Amino acid sequence: MVTSGNMNTINLADAKAHLSELVDRVEAGDSIDITRRGKPVARLTGVERPRRSIDVASLQALTAMPPQSESAADLVRSMRDGDRY
């Protein structure tokens, strides 16, 4: 088997003999080209899985900030005055 990055090349006879191993590698993210007499004839790649939808309510709960009782300027002013004395 020839390897270059995430792309691998294997001849058809070896692919037949090692199909389970090749499927495991594809499942892990590899792509494998299969050759016949040195020429590429097929490619094993993983199946695209559908993306999960985003739960908007959960996302908003994670990013929500509690309401502020004072403005940012008042907060900074009180922090500054508190450290001064």
Helices and strands as residue ranges (DSSP letters): E 2-4, E 7-11, H 12-17, H 19-27, E 31-36, E 39-44, H 56-63, H 72-84
